[in-house]
Structure formats: structure tokens, C-alpha cells
Amino acid sequence: MPIPTTLLRTVTAVATILALLIGTAVAQGLEREVTIRVGEFYFQVDGQEANAPIELDAVMPYRVTIVNEGSMLHRVKLGRGVVVEEGVPFAYHEILFDAVPLRITGTTAEGATFRIDTTYLTQLDLAPGASIEIAFTLPSTTRGDWEIGCFIPGHYEAGHHAALVVH
Ligand SMILES: [Cu+2]
């Protein structure tokens, strides 16, 4: 017996509405967006104090935008265990974005755009006005205490670092 046309139309309409609802949920709910503003000498998420701990959840897709709104070059690293060379903080022993798939897109201070796909990121050099967006999902093994810091000579010592906690 053929399926009545009206029933078929109803089924199709319901399927279309479901597809639209699912599409909206994916677009709205999946990637969490966080903006970290950088300047002299702070990292700041909207609604938080400068250099307040930045909190992220593992196993959640993120799009983190890091913007240099200051007037100096900043060299941003995410990791833990500060390496000090000849009395100067130089880098982190352990790197947060090690073996983590990353999609990095950005705009240089001159307005040029770029995209890099990688699984390893040691540092971001951000000229004044530059903005970089990193899309990633941290694995559960990264849960714990980390740090975001700037390693332009003198900046880390001036307090240019903040705790970063992965839950
Ligand atoms: Cu800095």
C-alpha cells in the first residue's frame, strides 16, 4: 500500500525541523569562545580581573582569541615549570599545546590573515594590534594547573603571567 502523500509531507516537515534544530544546537553550543586580552602587563578575560586565573575545561572544544591591545610586542607561552637562564625567565619546561591538534587563524598588525594547522605550539609573538584565534580541544590528560606567561625579557618579571587551570 503506498504511503499517503499527506503523511509523507508531515514526516518530511518534521525531519526538516529536527535538522534545523540540530544545526542550530551545533552552531550555538559546541565551541566555547573565550577572549584573552593582552597588554602591559596583563592577561585578561572579560568579566575578570587582570591576571586572574583563566579556567578551561578539558574535552570541550574551544575557540580562544588572544588579542594584543597593548603598545608592545608580547611573546605568549602556555605551559608550566618556568625555565630560568642566567636569572631570566625564558620558557616553560612543559608545553600545554604539545600533541594537541590546533587550528590557528589570525590577523597580523598589518591586517594580513593566515591559518596554520599544527599539533604543537611553543609561543605566539603578538605585535601591538595583532589578534590570533586558536581552536582546540584539550585532552583529559591536561587537567591541572598551568600558566600563561609572556617571555619578552623583563615582562615575566614585571608580572606578565596568570594561572591557567584546566578542569
Ligand atoms: Cu609581555
Backbone and ligand atoms as CSV (ligand in chain L), in Angstrom:
chain,resi,resn,atom,element,x,y,z
A,1,MET,N,N,0.848,-1.202,0.000
A,1,MET,CA,C,0.000,0.000,0.000
A,1,MET,C,C,0.883,1.252,0.000
A,2,PRO,N,N,0.645,2.200,-0.920
A,2,PRO,CA,C,1.502,3.402,-0.961
A,2,PRO,C,C,1.280,4.290,0.260
A,3,ILE,N,N,2.311,4.961,0.694
A,3,ILE,CA,C,2.208,5.882,1.837
A,3,ILE,C,C,1.428,7.117,1.386
A,4,PRO,N,N,0.373,7.496,2.148
A,4,PRO,CA,C,-0.408,8.671,1.744
A,4,PRO,C,C,0.482,9.912,1.661
A,5,THR,N,N,0.228,10.722,0.657
A,5,THR,CA,C,1.056,11.906,0.408
A,5,THR,C,C,1.083,12.856,1.607
A,6,THR,N,N,-0.075,13.021,2.258
A,6,THR,CA,C,-0.120,13.960,3.392
A,6,THR,C,C,0.785,13.499,4.527
A,7,LEU,N,N,0.803,12.160,4.783
A,7,LEU,CA,C,1.655,11.617,5.843
A,7,LEU,C,C,3.126,11.846,5.488
A,8,LEU,N,N,3.452,11.587,4.228
A,8,LEU,CA,C,4.829,11.768,3.748
A,8,LEU,C,C,5.279,13.219,3.934
A,9,ARG,N,N,4.366,14.123,3.606
A,9,ARG,CA,C,4.677,15.560,3.752
A,9,ARG,C,C,4.939,15.899,5.222
A,10,THR,N,N,4.112,15.348,6.108
A,10,THR,CA,C,4.260,15.626,7.539
A,10,THR,C,C,5.606,15.097,8.041
A,11,VAL,N,N,5.923,13.850,7.646
A,11,VAL,CA,C,7.188,13.241,8.064
A,11,VAL,C,C,8.367,14.082,7.575
A,12,THR,N,N,8.312,14.509,6.339
A,12,THR,CA,C,9.386,15.324,5.757
A,12,THR,C,C,9.530,16.645,6.511
A,13,ALA,N,N,8.388,17.256,6.833
A,13,ALA,CA,C,8.420,18.542,7.533
A,13,ALA,C,C,9.039,18.389,8.921
A,14,VAL,N,N,8.658,17.317,9.631
A,14,VAL,CA,C,9.215,17.067,10.970
A,14,VAL,C,C,10.718,16.852,10.870
A,15,ALA,N,N,11.142,16.071,9.876
A,15,ALA,CA,C,12.572,15.799,9.686
A,15,ALA,C,C,13.327,17.095,9.419
A,16,THR,N,N,12.730,17.971,8.633
A,16,THR,CA,C,13.379,19.251,8.307
A,16,THR,C,C,13.530,20.112,9.567
A,17,ILE,N,N,12.472,20.153,10.365
A,17,ILE,CA,C,12.516,20.959,11.598
A,17,ILE,C,C,13.589,20.403,12.544
A,18,LEU,N,N,13.638,19.055,12.661
A,18,LEU,CA,C,14.652,18.431,13.517
A,18,LEU,C,C,16.046,18.794,13.034
A,19,ALA,N,N,16.257,18.722,11.715
A,19,ALA,CA,C,17.572,19.040,11.146
A,19,ALA,C,C,17.937,20.488,11.460
A,20,LEU,N,N,16.968,21.392,11.360
A,20,LEU,CA,C,17.219,22.809,11.660
A,20,LEU,C,C,17.587,22.989,13.135
A,21,LEU,N,N,16.841,22.298,14.024
A,21,LEU,CA,C,17.104,22.417,15.466
A,21,LEU,C,C,18.490,21.890,15.801
A,22,ILE,N,N,18.841,20.727,15.224
A,22,ILE,CA,C,20.162,20.141,15.491
A,22,ILE,C,C,21.257,21.067,14.963
A,23,GLY,N,N,21.023,21.594,13.756
A,23,GLY,CA,C,22.000,22.515,13.161
A,23,GLY,C,C,22.234,23.725,14.048
A,24,THR,N,N,21.158,24.274,14.617
A,24,THR,CA,C,21.265,25.437,15.497
A,24,THR,C,C,22.041,25.074,16.764
A,25,ALA,N,N,21.753,23.893,17.317
A,25,ALA,CA,C,22.431,23.456,18.545
A,25,ALA,C,C,23.931,23.318,18.305
A,26,VAL,N,N,24.289,22.759,17.146
A,26,VAL,CA,C,25.707,22.588,16.833
A,26,VAL,C,C,26.376,23.951,16.722
A,27,ALA,N,N,25.697,24.867,15.996
A,27,ALA,CA,C,26.309,26.176,15.779
A,27,ALA,C,C,26.442,26.941,17.098
A,28,GLN,N,N,25.455,26.801,18.004
A,28,GLN,CA,C,25.466,27.616,19.224
A,28,GLN,C,C,26.231,26.971,20.370
A,29,GLY,N,N,26.144,25.644,20.467
A,29,GLY,CA,C,26.553,25.031,21.713
A,29,GLY,C,C,27.925,24.422,21.755
A,30,LEU,N,N,28.528,24.092,20.611
A,30,LEU,CA,C,29.704,23.245,20.695
A,30,LEU,C,C,30.984,23.964,21.083
A,31,GLU,N,N,31.346,24.960,20.328
A,31,GLU,CA,C,32.624,25.615,20.604
A,31,GLU,C,C,32.431,26.731,21.621
A,32,ARG,N,N,33.190,26.654,22.697
A,32,ARG,CA,C,33.141,27.751,23.672
A,32,ARG,C,C,34.108,28.831,23.208
A,33,GLU,N,N,33.668,30.061,23.321
A,33,GLU,CA,C,34.518,31.163,22.877
A,33,GLU,C,C,35.025,31.949,24.073
A,34,VAL,N,N,36.329,32.144,24.092
A,34,VAL,CA,C,36.970,32.900,25.169
A,34,VAL,C,C,37.914,33.910,24.521
A,35,THR,N,N,37.896,35.130,25.010
A,35,THR,CA,C,38.846,36.133,24.522
A,35,THR,C,C,39.783,36.511,25.658
A,36,ILE,N,N,41.079,36.407,25.375
A,36,ILE,CA,C,42.094,36.810,26.349
A,36,ILE,C,C,42.764,38.066,25.797
A,37,ARG,N,N,42.587,39.177,26.508
A,37,ARG,CA,C,43.223,40.419,26.084
A,37,ARG,C,C,44.580,40.547,26.761
A,38,VAL,N,N,45.562,40.981,25.991
A,38,VAL,CA,C,46.941,41.058,26.460
A,38,VAL,C,C,47.411,42.499,26.366
A,39,GLY,N,N,48.113,42.959,27.400
A,39,GLY,CA,C,48.676,44.312,27.376
A,39,GLY,C,C,49.798,44.391,28.389
A,40,GLU,N,N,50.157,45.614,28.780
A,40,GLU,CA,C,51.267,45.799,29.718
A,40,GLU,C,C,50.711,45.895,31.141
A,41,PHE,N,N,50.936,44.967,32.018
A,41,PHE,CA,C,51.474,43.622,31.785
A,41,PHE,C,C,50.442,42.657,32.308
A,42,TYR,N,N,49.496,42.304,31.488
A,42,TYR,CA,C,48.365,41.504,31.950
A,42,TYR,C,C,47.833,40.569,30.871
A,43,PHE,N,N,47.104,39.541,31.360
A,43,PHE,CA,C,46.234,38.694,30.546
A,43,PHE,C,C,44.867,38.845,31.182
A,44,GLN,N,N,43.852,39.125,30.390
A,44,GLN,CA,C,42.545,39.405,30.993
A,44,GLN,C,C,41.401,38.840,30.164
A,45,VAL,N,N,40.553,38.067,30.842
A,45,VAL,CA,C,39.324,37.557,30.240
A,45,VAL,C,C,38.209,38.513,30.655
A,46,ASP,N,N,37.293,38.815,29.743
A,46,ASP,CA,C,36.181,39.734,30.049
A,46,ASP,C,C,35.454,39.294,31.307
A,47,GLY,N,N,35.170,40.241,32.179
A,47,GLY,CA,C,34.457,39.956,33.410
A,47,GLY,C,C,35.354,39.513,34.543
A,48,GLN,N,N,36.640,39.431,34.283
A,48,GLN,CA,C,37.583,39.035,35.331
A,48,GLN,C,C,38.618,40.129,35.549
A,49,GLU,N,N,39.284,40.057,36.703
A,49,GLU,CA,C,40.377,40.979,36.997
A,49,GLU,C,C,41.564,40.663,36.085
A,50,ALA,N,N,42.438,41.624,35.877
A,50,ALA,CA,C,43.670,41.381,35.136
A,50,ALA,C,C,44.509,40.339,35.874
A,51,ASN,N,N,45.042,39.400,35.144
A,51,ASN,CA,C,45.887,38.310,35.673
A,51,ASN,C,C,45.170,37.383,36.661
A,52,ALA,N,N,43.827,37.401,36.641
A,52,ALA,CA,C,43.061,36.425,37.424
A,52,ALA,C,C,43.201,35.062,36.742
A,53,PRO,N,N,43.073,33.961,37.497
A,53,PRO,CA,C,43.203,32.642,36.876
A,53,PRO,C,C,42.221,32.464,35.716
A,54,ILE,N,N,42.719,31.876,34.631
A,54,ILE,CA,C,41.901,31.584,33.452
A,54,ILE,C,C,41.505,30.113,33.547
A,55,GLU,N,N,40.210,29.827,33.445
A,55,GLU,CA,C,39.738,28.451,33.637
A,55,GLU,C,C,39.200,27.881,32.336
A,56,LEU,N,N,39.663,26.684,32.017
A,56,LEU,CA,C,39.204,25.974,30.816
A,56,LEU,C,C,38.799,24.563,31.217
A,57,ASP,N,N,37.933,23.941,30.417
A,57,ASP,CA,C,37.543,22.548,30.651
A,57,ASP,C,C,38.190,21.662,29.594
A,58,ALA,N,N,38.747,20.539,30.045
A,58,ALA,CA,C,39.264,19.544,29.104
A,58,ALA,C,C,38.087,18.900,28.379
A,59,VAL,N,N,38.377,18.313,27.239
A,59,VAL,CA,C,37.404,17.566,26.434
A,59,VAL,C,C,36.220,18.450,25.988
A,60,MET,N,N,36.480,19.742,25.872
A,60,MET,CA,C,35.480,20.684,25.354
A,60,MET,C,C,36.125,21.455,24.211
A,61,PRO,N,N,35.425,21.570,23.092
A,61,PRO,CA,C,36.005,22.364,22.009
A,61,PRO,C,C,35.967,23.864,22.329
A,62,TYR,N,N,37.088,24.524,22.100
A,62,TYR,CA,C,37.211,25.962,22.369
A,62,TYR,C,C,37.669,26.712,21.138
A,63,ARG,N,N,37.295,27.963,21.125
A,63,ARG,CA,C,37.913,28.923,20.210
A,63,ARG,C,C,38.380,30.065,21.078
A,64,VAL,N,N,39.681,30.138,21.299
A,64,VAL,CA,C,40.248,31.168,22.165
A,64,VAL,C,C,40.913,32.231,21.299
A,65,THR,N,N,40.495,33.458,21.495
A,65,THR,CA,C,41.090,34.574,20.767
A,65,THR,C,C,42.035,35.305,21.714
A,66,ILE,N,N,43.254,35.529,21.261
A,66,ILE,CA,C,44.224,36.272,22.059
A,66,ILE,C,C,44.544,37.560,21.302
A,67,VAL,N,N,44.264,38.685,21.941
A,67,VAL,CA,C,44.397,39.986,21.287
A,67,VAL,C,C,45.432,40.821,22.026
A,68,ASN,N,N,46.372,41.384,21.291
A,68,ASN,CA,C,47.314,42.314,21.919
A,68,ASN,C,C,46.753,43.721,21.783
A,69,GLU,N,N,46.203,44.222,22.886
A,69,GLU,CA,C,45.652,45.586,22.885
A,69,GLU,C,C,46.642,46.569,23.494
A,70,GLY,N,N,47.850,46.075,23.766
A,70,GLY,CA,C,48.873,46.941,24.346
A,70,GLY,C,C,49.674,47.653,23.274
A,71,SER,N,N,50.792,48.245,23.703
A,71,SER,CA,C,51.609,49.016,22.758
A,71,SER,C,C,52.986,48.381,22.547
A,72,MET,N,N,53.163,47.154,23.100
A,72,MET,CA,C,54.458,46.476,22.973
A,72,MET,C,C,54.265,45.091,22.382
A,73,LEU,N,N,55.346,44.514,21.855
A,73,LEU,CA,C,55.339,43.120,21.420
A,73,LEU,C,C,55.255,42.219,22.652
A,74,HIS,N,N,54.399,41.190,22.606
A,74,HIS,CA,C,54.314,40.217,23.696
A,74,HIS,C,C,54.524,38.810,23.154
A,75,ARG,N,N,55.305,38.027,23.888
A,75,ARG,CA,C,55.628,36.652,23.491
A,75,ARG,C,C,54.906,35.701,24.443
A,76,VAL,N,N,53.761,35.183,23.994
A,76,VAL,CA,C,52.859,34.425,24.858
A,76,VAL,C,C,53.177,32.935,24.789
A,77,LYS,N,N,53.339,32.332,25.950
A,77,LYS,CA,C,53.535,30.884,26.039
A,77,LYS,C,C,52.529,30.322,27.035
A,78,LEU,N,N,52.135,29.063,26.819
A,78,LEU,CA,C,51.244,28.370,27.748
A,78,LEU,C,C,51.935,27.096,28.182
A,79,GLY,N,N,52.167,26.961,29.490
A,79,GLY,CA,C,52.889,25.785,29.954
A,79,GLY,C,C,53.004,25.777,31.456
A,80,ARG,N,N,54.009,25.050,31.941
A,80,ARG,CA,C,54.261,25.074,33.386
A,80,ARG,C,C,55.702,24.686,33.672
A,81,GLY,N,N,56.213,25.190,34.788
A,81,GLY,CA,C,57.599,24.971,35.169
A,81,GLY,C,C,58.486,25.963,34.437
A,82,VAL,N,N,58.716,27.122,35.027
A,82,VAL,CA,C,59.464,28.180,34.334
A,82,VAL,C,C,60.947,27.823,34.256
A,83,VAL,N,N,61.501,27.900,33.051
A,83,VAL,CA,C,62.935,27.703,32.838
A,83,VAL,C,C,63.601,29.064,33.000
A,84,VAL,N,N,64.588,29.127,33.887
A,84,VAL,CA,C,65.308,30.383,34.110
A,84,VAL,C,C,66.732,30.205,33.593
A,85,GLU,N,N,67.143,31.088,32.699
A,85,GLU,CA,C,68.516,31.050,32.176
A,85,GLU,C,C,69.225,32.333,32.556
A,86,GLU,N,N,70.336,32.182,33.266
A,86,GLU,CA,C,71.122,33.324,33.747
A,86,GLU,C,C,70.215,34.339,34.457
A,87,GLY,N,N,69.344,33.806,35.286
A,87,GLY,CA,C,68.486,34.665,36.100
A,87,GLY,C,C,67.271,35.213,35.393
A,88,VAL,N,N,67.095,34.865,34.106
A,88,VAL,CA,C,65.987,35.429,33.337
A,88,VAL,C,C,64.979,34.329,32.970
A,89,PRO,N,N,63.680,34.498,33.327
A,89,PRO,CA,C,62.663,33.533,32.892
A,89,PRO,C,C,62.656,33.453,31.369
A,90,PHE,N,N,62.718,32.239,30.846
A,90,PHE,CA,C,62.975,32.060,29.420
A,90,PHE,C,C,61.870,31.286,28.701
A,91,ALA,N,N,61.307,30.282,29.386
A,91,ALA,CA,C,60.311,29.413,28.735
A,91,ALA,C,C,59.668,28.545,29.804
A,92,TYR,N,N,58.792,27.614,29.360
A,92,TYR,CA,C,58.229,26.607,30.264
A,92,TYR,C,C,58.840,25.247,29.965
A,93,HIS,N,N,59.052,24.452,31.013
A,93,HIS,CA,C,59.531,23.076,30.847
A,93,HIS,C,C,58.533,22.251,30.051
A,94,GLU,N,N,57.255,22.386,30.431
A,94,GLU,CA,C,56.202,21.575,29.833
A,94,GLU,C,C,55.265,22.500,29.060
A,95,ILE,N,N,54.887,22.088,27.851
A,95,ILE,CA,C,54.074,22.933,26.978
A,95,ILE,C,C,52.649,22.397,26.935
A,96,LEU,N,N,51.676,23.285,27.155
A,96,LEU,CA,C,50.269,22.842,27.157
A,96,LEU,C,C,49.853,22.272,25.805
A,97,PHE,N,N,50.179,22.986,24.728
A,97,PHE,CA,C,49.761,22.559,23.385
A,97,PHE,C,C,50.823,21.650,22.768
A,98,ASP,N,N,51.074,20.523,23.412
A,98,ASP,CA,C,52.019,19.530,22.890
A,98,ASP,C,C,51.181,18.315,22.514
A,99,ALA,N,N,51.151,17.980,21.233
A,99,ALA,CA,C,50.347,16.868,20.716
A,99,ALA,C,C,48.844,17.142,20.838
A,100,VAL,N,N,48.475,18.420,20.771
A,100,VAL,CA,C,47.062,18.813,20.763
A,100,VAL,C,C,46.763,19.404,19.372
A,101,PRO,N,N,45.826,18.810,18.616
A,101,PRO,CA,C,45.518,19.393,17.298
A,101,PRO,C,C,44.994,20.823,17.446
A,102,LEU,N,N,45.598,21.736,16.703
A,102,LEU,CA,C,45.259,23.155,16.796
A,102,LEU,C,C,44.965,23.707,15.413
A,103,ARG,N,N,43.985,24.589,15.356
A,103,ARG,CA,C,43.767,25.368,14.135
A,103,ARG,C,C,43.960,26.822,14.529
A,104,ILE,N,N,45.012,27.411,14.016
A,104,ILE,CA,C,45.351,28.782,14.399
A,104,ILE,C,C,45.044,29.707,13.225
A,105,THR,N,N,44.201,30.694,13.474
A,105,THR,CA,C,43.930,31.686,12.444
A,105,THR,C,C,44.152,33.054,13.071
A,106,GLY,N,N,44.483,34.009,12.247
A,106,GLY,CA,C,44.736,35.311,12.848
A,106,GLY,C,C,44.887,36.426,11.856
A,107,THR,N,N,45.091,37.584,12.435
A,107,THR,CA,C,45.304,38.802,11.672
A,107,THR,C,C,46.560,39.465,12.218
A,108,THR,N,N,47.477,39.775,11.347
A,108,THR,CA,C,48.688,40.452,11.797
A,108,THR,C,C,48.382,41.924,12.049
A,109,ALA,N,N,49.342,42.615,12.661
A,109,ALA,CA,C,49.159,44.043,12.924
A,109,ALA,C,C,48.966,44.807,11.615
A,110,GLU,N,N,49.490,44.249,10.500
A,110,GLU,CA,C,49.355,44.913,9.189
A,110,GLU,C,C,48.025,44.568,8.518
A,111,GLY,N,N,47.243,43.666,9.134
A,111,GLY,CA,C,45.938,43.329,8.580
A,111,GLY,C,C,45.924,42.076,7.723
A,112,ALA,N,N,47.061,41.391,7.578
A,112,ALA,CA,C,47.099,40.156,6.791
A,112,ALA,C,C,46.514,39.005,7.609
A,113,THR,N,N,45.797,38.096,6.948
A,113,THR,CA,C,45.226,36.952,7.655
A,113,THR,C,C,46.002,35.681,7.313
A,114,PHE,N,N,45.949,34.721,8.216
A,114,PHE,CA,C,46.673,33.469,7.988
A,114,PHE,C,C,45.976,32.341,8.720
A,115,ARG,N,N,46.328,31.088,8.345
A,115,ARG,CA,C,45.796,29.905,9.025
A,115,ARG,C,C,46.908,28.866,9.109
A,116,ILE,N,N,47.083,28.270,10.282
A,116,ILE,CA,C,48.096,27.240,10.498
A,116,ILE,C,C,47.417,26.064,11.201
A,117,ASP,N,N,47.605,24.855,10.675
A,117,ASP,CA,C,47.131,23.648,11.367
A,117,ASP,C,C,48.354,22.935,11.914
A,118,THR,N,N,48.365,22.679,13.212
A,118,THR,CA,C,49.541,22.080,13.837
A,118,THR,C,C,49.108,21.293,15.069
A,119,THR,N,N,50.044,20.582,15.683
A,119,THR,CA,C,49.736,19.885,16.939
A,119,THR,C,C,50.727,20.309,18.016
A,120,TYR,N,N,51.434,21.397,17.772
A,120,TYR,CA,C,52.479,21.820,18.692
A,120,TYR,C,C,52.632,23.325,18.604
A,121,LEU,N,N,52.572,23.972,19.745
A,121,LEU,CA,C,52.711,25.426,19.741
A,121,LEU,C,C,53.527,25.842,20.954
A,122,THR,N,N,54.691,26.441,20.712
A,122,THR,CA,C,55.519,26.864,21.844
A,122,THR,C,C,55.240,28.309,22.231
A,123,GLN,N,N,55.035,29.174,21.244
A,123,GLN,CA,C,54.812,30.572,21.590
A,123,GLN,C,C,54.099,31.315,20.483
A,124,LEU,N,N,53.483,32.408,20.876
A,124,LEU,CA,C,52.837,33.311,19.934
A,124,LEU,C,C,53.473,34.683,20.132
A,125,ASP,N,N,54.094,35.208,19.084
A,125,ASP,CA,C,54.594,36.573,19.148
A,125,ASP,C,C,53.500,37.490,18.646
A,126,LEU,N,N,53.012,38.337,19.527
A,126,LEU,CA,C,51.889,39.209,19.180
A,126,LEU,C,C,52.350,40.663,19.138
A,127,ALA,N,N,52.389,41.212,17.930
A,127,ALA,CA,C,52.695,42.640,17.786
A,127,ALA,C,C,51.483,43.437,18.266
A,128,PRO,N,N,51.666,44.709,18.619
A,128,PRO,CA,C,50.506,45.512,19.020
A,128,PRO,C,C,49.442,45.469,17.929
A,129,GLY,N,N,48.214,45.209,18.307
A,129,GLY,CA,C,47.114,45.160,17.341
A,129,GLY,C,C,46.871,43.795,16.742
A,130,ALA,N,N,47.791,42.851,16.936
A,130,ALA,CA,C,47.611,41.517,16.358
A,130,ALA,C,C,46.574,40.727,17.146
A,131,SER,N,N,45.877,39.843,16.447
A,131,SER,CA,C,44.840,39.022,17.055
A,131,SER,C,C,44.952,37.614,16.500
A,132,ILE,N,N,44.977,36.614,17.388
A,132,ILE,CA,C,45.132,35.225,16.960
A,132,ILE,C,C,44.048,34.390,17.605
A,133,GLU,N,N,43.441,33.499,16.799
A,133,GLU,CA,C,42.385,32.622,17.299
A,133,GLU,C,C,42.885,31.183,17.233
A,134,ILE,N,N,42.741,30.464,18.340
A,134,ILE,CA,C,43.193,29.070,18.391
A,134,ILE,C,C,41.987,28.187,18.689
A,135,ALA,N,N,41.717,27.226,17.799
A,135,ALA,CA,C,40.637,26.264,18.019
A,135,ALA,C,C,41.267,24.950,18.454
A,136,PHE,N,N,40.776,24.394,19.570
A,136,PHE,CA,C,41.385,23.181,20.119
A,136,PHE,C,C,40.438,22.504,21.097
A,137,THR,N,N,40.720,21.252,21.399
A,137,THR,CA,C,40.069,20.509,22.481
A,137,THR,C,C,41.183,19.903,23.308
A,138,LEU,N,N,41.296,20.308,24.563
A,138,LEU,CA,C,42.374,19.784,25.406
A,138,LEU,C,C,42.029,18.356,25.848
A,139,PRO,N,N,42.992,17.424,25.746
A,139,PRO,CA,C,42.722,16.068,26.224
A,139,PRO,C,C,42.629,16.034,27.750
A,140,SER,N,N,41.968,15.000,28.281
A,140,SER,CA,C,41.764,14.918,29.733
A,140,SER,C,C,43.090,14.860,30.494
A,141,THR,N,N,44.156,14.407,29.816
A,141,THR,CA,C,45.476,14.321,30.468
A,141,THR,C,C,46.048,15.697,30.809
A,142,THR,N,N,45.459,16.767,30.253
A,142,THR,CA,C,45.988,18.107,30.548
A,142,THR,C,C,45.333,18.730,31.780
A,143,ARG,N,N,44.399,18.008,32.423
A,143,ARG,CA,C,43.749,18.587,33.608
A,143,ARG,C,C,44.798,18.925,34.665
A,144,GLY,N,N,44.688,20.123,35.231
A,144,GLY,CA,C,45.632,20.528,36.272
A,144,GLY,C,C,46.002,21.988,36.152
A,145,ASP,N,N,47.061,22.365,36.849
A,145,ASP,CA,C,47.485,23.763,36.926
A,145,ASP,C,C,48.544,24.087,35.881
A,146,TRP,N,N,48.269,25.118,35.109
A,146,TRP,CA,C,49.187,25.596,34.089
A,146,TRP,C,C,49.347,27.101,34.266
A,147,GLU,N,N,50.019,27.703,33.276
A,147,GLU,CA,C,50.216,29.142,33.347
A,147,GLU,C,C,50.252,29.707,31.940
A,148,ILE,N,N,49.827,30.942,31.805
A,148,ILE,CA,C,50.038,31.686,30.568
A,148,ILE,C,C,50.989,32.811,30.938
A,149,GLY,N,N,52.052,32.968,30.161
A,149,GLY,CA,C,53.043,33.975,30.525
A,149,GLY,C,C,53.664,34.609,29.292
A,150,CYS,N,N,54.303,35.747,29.518
A,150,CYS,CA,C,54.976,36.464,28.435
A,150,CYS,C,C,56.476,36.456,28.696
A,151,PHE,N,N,57.228,36.114,27.646
A,151,PHE,CA,C,58.670,35.919,27.816
A,151,PHE,C,C,59.511,36.894,27.003
A,152,ILE,N,N,58.957,38.069,26.735
A,152,ILE,CA,C,59.803,39.172,26.263
A,152,ILE,C,C,60.644,39.558,27.485
A,153,PRO,N,N,61.979,39.707,27.327
A,153,PRO,CA,C,62.808,39.988,28.507
A,153,PRO,C,C,62.233,41.128,29.366
A,154,GLY,N,N,62.105,40.834,30.650
A,154,GLY,CA,C,61.603,41.826,31.598
A,154,GLY,C,C,60.109,41.727,31.862
A,155,HIS,N,N,59.346,41.145,30.923
A,155,HIS,CA,C,57.888,41.134,31.097
A,155,HIS,C,C,57.420,40.156,32.175
A,156,TYR,N,N,57.963,38.922,32.139
A,156,TYR,CA,C,57.539,37.941,33.141
A,156,TYR,C,C,57.837,38.485,34.543
A,157,GLU,N,N,59.032,39.056,34.687
A,157,GLU,CA,C,59.444,39.614,35.977
A,157,GLU,C,C,58.530,40.774,36.392
A,158,ALA,N,N,57.981,41.481,35.392
A,158,ALA,CA,C,57.077,42.609,35.680
A,158,ALA,C,C,55.674,42.125,36.039
A,159,GLY,N,N,55.495,40.806,36.076
A,159,GLY,CA,C,54.187,40.264,36.478
A,159,GLY,C,C,53.321,39.835,35.313
A,160,HIS,N,N,53.938,39.709,34.124
A,160,HIS,CA,C,53.142,39.365,32.946
A,160,HIS,C,C,52.920,37.852,32.851
A,161,HIS,N,N,52.080,37.335,33.750
A,161,HIS,CA,C,51.720,35.923,33.741
A,161,HIS,C,C,50.460,35.739,34.576
A,162,ALA,N,N,49.716,34.669,34.274
A,162,ALA,CA,C,48.483,34.361,35.014
A,162,ALA,C,C,48.317,32.858,35.093
A,163,ALA,N,N,47.677,32.421,36.177
A,163,ALA,CA,C,47.403,30.986,36.319
A,163,ALA,C,C,46.382,30.571,35.272
A,164,LEU,N,N,46.519,29.342,34.796
A,164,LEU,CA,C,45.569,28.770,33.832
A,164,LEU,C,C,45.212,27.377,34.366
A,165,VAL,N,N,43.946,27.169,34.674
A,165,VAL,CA,C,43.518,25.912,35.270
A,165,VAL,C,C,42.679,25.132,34.268
A,166,VAL,N,N,43.065,23.888,34.014
A,166,VAL,CA,C,42.267,23.003,33.147
A,166,VAL,C,C,41.493,22.053,34.054
A,167,HIS,N,N,40.166,22.104,33.993
A,167,HIS,CA,C,39.304,21.260,34.831
A,167,HIS,C,C,38.949,19.976,34.110
L,1,CU,CU,CU,54.622,40.826,27.673
